[in-house]
Amino acid sequence: MSSIEIIIIIIIFFIILGFLIKTLSAGRKTRQLLQKATVMIPDSIPSDGVSVPVVESFIGLRGLDAWTFVQNSLNPKFTLFGEYLEYRVIIKRRLNLSDIEKIKGISRKYFNRMRFYFKNKGLTMTVHLFSRESYHVLEDFFKRRGIAVETRD
């Protein structure tokens, strides 16, 4: 193969990669529009939990808030139960509410994020929510359970 053929193959590869990234991004935006509903958390949470629609979820290192090393924007999960929650970034994990040290969040019109800090762990888990209303419902839920929630508006 000549160098021109290799360059053409590399260019085609990047064009296809760009197309795939745009397609996935468009799917995410469509999902955002379809899932604008505010989550409602009943006083008595059912045994199958309350599923909270999220845009994406992240795992990062404590102390390096701006840096995350794992992201899931294709199929993130966040489900609340009475005494624990389940989330999925790569694999589904269960977290007792008593293991949450604090939650830091940002709530703005189009950007709503909650970062969970765990006791005795060097990791954080972050979820981006679809709506500001969902953020405030979750904020109330965690505050009622005695978990410190710091919100920046």
Kinemage of the C-alpha trace (Angstrom):
@kinemage 1
@onewidth
@group {chain A} dominant
@subgroup {mainchain}
@vectorlist {calphas} color= white
{ca met a 1} P 0.000 0.000 0.000
{ca ser a 2} L 1.225 3.417 -0.814
{ca ser a 3} L 1.188 6.293 1.634
{ca ile a 4} L -1.683 7.982 -0.253
{ca glu a 5} L -3.878 4.900 0.175
{ca ile a 6} L -3.092 4.791 3.888
{ca ile a 7} L -3.970 8.478 4.243
{ca ile a 8} L -7.277 7.920 2.414
{ca ile a 9} L -8.123 4.983 4.704
{ca ile a 10} L -7.347 7.091 7.787
{ca ile a 11} L -9.530 9.946 6.501
{ca ile a 12} L -12.415 7.539 5.807
{ca phe a 13} L -11.995 6.065 9.305
{ca phe a 14} L -12.307 9.503 10.926
{ca ile a 15} L -15.331 10.403 8.781
{ca ile a 16} L -17.104 7.214 9.887
{ca leu a 17} L -16.099 7.812 13.502
{ca gly a 18} L -17.478 11.360 13.346
{ca phe a 19} L -20.742 10.087 11.874
{ca leu a 20} L -21.110 7.536 14.677
{ca ile a 21} L -20.460 10.141 17.359
{ca lys a 22} L -23.028 12.519 15.828
{ca thr a 23} L -25.603 9.713 15.632
{ca leu a 24} L -25.127 8.774 19.288
{ca ser a 25} L -25.315 12.426 20.321
{ca ala a 26} L -28.556 12.915 18.364
{ca gly a 27} L -29.991 9.860 20.114
{ca arg a 28} L -29.136 11.368 23.479
{ca lys a 29} L -30.800 14.664 22.594
{ca thr a 30} L -33.908 12.832 21.407
{ca arg a 31} L -33.998 10.903 24.674
{ca gln a 32} L -33.740 14.186 26.571
{ca leu a 33} L -36.782 15.553 24.766
{ca leu a 34} L -38.776 12.365 25.343
{ca gln a 35} L -37.946 12.054 29.043
{ca lys a 36} L -38.634 15.557 30.282
{ca ala a 37} L -41.093 14.217 32.844
{ca thr a 38} L -40.311 15.091 36.427
{ca val a 39} L -39.671 12.147 38.691
{ca met a 40} L -42.191 11.724 41.499
{ca ile a 41} L -41.073 9.920 44.648
{ca pro a 42} L -43.963 8.576 46.738
{ca asp a 43} L -43.784 8.564 50.545
{ca ser a 44} L -43.725 4.776 50.489
{ca ile a 45} L -41.273 3.582 47.834
{ca pro a 46} L -42.462 0.402 46.065
{ca ser a 47} L -40.369 -2.781 46.284
{ca asp a 48} L -39.198 -2.391 42.663
{ca gly a 49} L -37.951 1.134 43.425
{ca val a 50} L -38.411 4.465 41.705
{ca ser a 51} L -36.484 4.817 38.475
{ca val a 52} L -35.019 8.272 37.937
{ca pro a 53} L -34.329 9.187 34.297
{ca val a 54} L -30.772 10.476 33.883
{ca val a 55} L -28.905 11.849 30.872
{ca glu a 56} L -25.593 10.262 31.806
{ca ser a 57} L -23.640 8.962 34.757
{ca phe a 58} L -19.962 9.175 35.700
{ca ile a 59} L -17.427 7.701 38.116
{ca gly a 60} L -14.509 9.868 39.178
{ca leu a 61} L -11.813 10.280 41.792
{ca arg a 62} L -12.546 12.173 44.959
{ca gly a 63} L -10.753 15.509 44.992
{ca leu a 64} L -10.565 15.690 41.192
{ca asp a 65} L -14.140 16.773 40.621
{ca ala a 66} L -13.644 17.946 37.066
{ca trp a 67} L -12.057 14.639 36.014
{ca thr a 68} L -13.963 11.421 35.526
{ca phe a 69} L -12.638 8.207 34.094
{ca val a 70} L -15.833 6.281 33.305
{ca gln a 71} L -18.956 7.627 31.600
{ca asn a 72} L -22.261 6.107 30.502
{ca ser a 73} L -24.500 8.185 28.267
{ca leu a 74} L -25.990 5.266 26.314
{ca asn a 75} L -27.818 3.382 29.052
{ca pro a 76} L -27.379 4.941 32.498
{ca lys a 77} L -29.575 3.785 35.379
{ca phe a 78} L -30.428 5.395 38.699
{ca thr a 79} L -33.075 3.773 40.912
{ca leu a 80} L -34.097 4.738 44.444
{ca phe a 81} L -35.221 2.252 47.082
{ca gly a 82} L -36.096 2.758 50.738
{ca glu a 83} L -32.634 2.311 52.267
{ca tyr a 84} L -30.385 2.116 49.217
{ca leu a 85} L -30.020 3.155 45.598
{ca glu a 86} L -28.834 1.350 42.497
{ca tyr a 87} L -26.886 2.976 39.706
{ca arg a 88} L -25.139 1.854 36.554
{ca val a 89} L -22.138 3.455 34.950
{ca ile a 90} L -20.468 0.295 33.655
{ca ile a 91} L -22.072 -2.344 35.841
{ca lys a 92} L -25.022 -2.089 38.197
{ca arg a 93} L -24.010 -1.226 41.754
{ca arg a 94} L -25.939 -0.967 44.992
{ca leu a 95} L -25.182 1.790 47.505
{ca asn a 96} L -26.689 2.053 50.977
{ca leu a 97} L -27.903 5.558 51.705
{ca ser a 98} L -25.913 5.435 54.952
{ca asp a 99} L -22.713 5.144 52.857
{ca ile a 100} L -23.272 8.575 51.271
{ca glu a 101} L -21.193 11.224 53.009
{ca lys a 102} L -22.596 14.203 51.107
{ca ile a 103} L -24.011 15.293 47.785
{ca lys a 104} L -22.880 18.356 45.877
{ca gly a 105} L -25.068 19.594 43.096
{ca ile a 106} L -25.626 22.230 40.491
{ca ser a 107} L -29.149 23.127 39.468
{ca arg a 108} L -29.640 25.404 36.500
{ca lys a 109} L -32.254 25.641 33.794
{ca tyr a 110} L -30.545 23.232 31.384
{ca phe a 111} L -27.820 21.671 33.559
{ca asn a 112} L -28.653 19.641 36.659
{ca arg a 113} L -25.966 17.485 38.214
{ca met a 114} L -25.617 15.609 41.504
{ca arg a 115} L -22.236 14.305 42.652
{ca phe a 116} L -22.297 11.648 45.378
{ca tyr a 117} L -19.347 11.407 47.783
{ca phe a 118} L -19.022 8.038 49.512
{ca lys a 119} L -17.781 7.416 53.042
{ca asn a 120} L -14.441 5.559 53.162
{ca lys a 121} L -14.025 5.526 49.367
{ca gly a 122} L -11.864 7.555 47.037
{ca leu a 123} L -14.529 7.619 44.328
{ca thr a 124} L -17.468 9.813 43.435
{ca met a 125} L -20.515 9.042 41.307
{ca thr a 126} L -22.226 11.760 39.299
{ca val a 127} L -25.588 11.807 37.546
{ca his a 128} L -26.849 14.429 35.119
{ca leu a 129} L -30.601 14.815 35.421
{ca phe a 130} L -33.090 15.755 32.723
{ca ser a 131} L -34.860 18.541 34.568
{ca arg a 132} L -34.477 21.036 37.351
{ca glu a 133} L -37.688 19.768 38.906
{ca ser a 134} L -36.237 16.242 39.174
{ca tyr a 135} L -33.152 17.699 40.835
{ca his a 136} L -35.220 19.406 43.527
{ca val a 137} L -37.360 16.304 44.133
{ca leu a 138} L -34.174 14.250 44.666
{ca glu a 139} L -32.672 16.981 46.826
{ca asp a 140} L -35.726 16.847 49.126
{ca phe a 141} L -35.622 13.024 49.173
{ca phe a 142} L -31.988 12.927 50.325
{ca lys a 143} L -32.400 15.765 52.841
{ca arg a 144} L -35.341 13.919 54.441
{ca arg a 145} L -32.995 10.952 54.893
{ca gly a 146} L -30.428 13.120 56.703
{ca ile a 147} L -27.887 13.372 53.878
{ca ala a 148} L -26.168 16.739 53.430
{ca val a 149} L -26.942 18.259 50.018
{ca glu a 150} L -25.027 21.350 48.908
{ca thr a 151} L -26.673 23.059 45.931
{ca arg a 152} L -25.283 25.787 43.720
{ca asp a 153} L -27.931 27.570 41.683
